[in-house]
């Protein structure tokens, strides 16, 4: 079974969305999926909301710190922001690493509609990236 680890700064938005899509689209008989952050910021309610719009419930996922054991034994580590790429522990030798440089939708400003639009844009980028892992 392949271990996949999605990492971002606070494990509140991007990595949570990626974990949700990976659970939906990658067979659980072939993949173990987790997400974490270099910090924990809690699950962002807007991430939960826009994922629900696409039929994915991430409301029971938790914001977790990087688990060193899982990290060291992962088959694929995907960083979803520059901060995680720069600050996460050195990727172990032999572990495949992908970097998806995505803007943090939690930092979007403007009206509620504009902010949700940024979350949706990020969601679609993540969905397409996860689908490419199949």
C-alpha positions, -999 to 999 in steps of 0.1 A, spaced: 0 0 0 14 34 -10 15 61 17 7 96 5 13 127 27 -1 161 18 17 189 37 10 226 40 16 253 66 -13 250 90 -32 219 77 -63 239 76 -72 244 39 -51 231 10 -38 199 25 -73 192 39 -89 196 5 -62 173 -11 -68 147 16 -105 148 10 -102 144 -28 -75 116 -24 -99 97 -1 -126 100 -28 -105 93 -59 -76 70 -49 -86 34 -40 -83 28 -3 -70 -7 -11 -39 8 -27 -34 41 -9 -31 53 27 -38 90 27 -29 116 54 -24 153 56 -5 175 81 11 209 86 42 223 101 18 240 124 -19 234 132 -44 261 125 -76 241 128 -99 231 100 -110 261 80 -148 263 78 -147 278 43 -127 248 31 -154 225 46 -181 245 29 -166 246 -6 -157 209 -4 -193 201 5 -204 220 -26 -185 193 -46 -199 164 -25 -169 158 -3 -173 159 35 -141 169 53 -158 181 84 -144 152 105 -108 157 94 -84 172 119 -56 196 117 -24 176 126 13 182 129 36 162 108 40 127 121 77 120 117 72 82 114 46 85 87 67 112 70 98 90 70 79 60 56 58 78 30 60 68 -6 48 102 -19 50 136 -1 32 165 -17 38 200 -4 11 225 -13 28 257 -4 63 272 -4 63 275 34 58 237 39 84 230 12 109 253 29 102 244 65 92 207 65 119 182 74 142 171 47 124 147 24 139 112 31 159 97 3 139 74 -20 107 92 -13 90 108 -43 82 145 -37 58 167 -56 53 204 -50 20 221 -58 27 258 -52 -8 270 -44 -19 303 -29 -35 301 5 -72 309 0 -75 317 37 -55 348 29 -79 360 3 -95 394 9 -127 411 -4 -163 403 -2 -175 369 10 -183 360 -26 -148 369 -37 -132 350 -9 -153 319 -16 -143 323 -53 -106 320 -43 -114 289 -23 -132 273 -53 -103 281 -76 -78 265 -52 -102 235 -48 -104 229 -85 -66 231 -89 -62 205 -61 -89 183 -75 -72 182 -109 -38 175 -93 -52 147 -72 -69 132 -102 -35 132 -120 -22 108 -93 -44 80 -103 
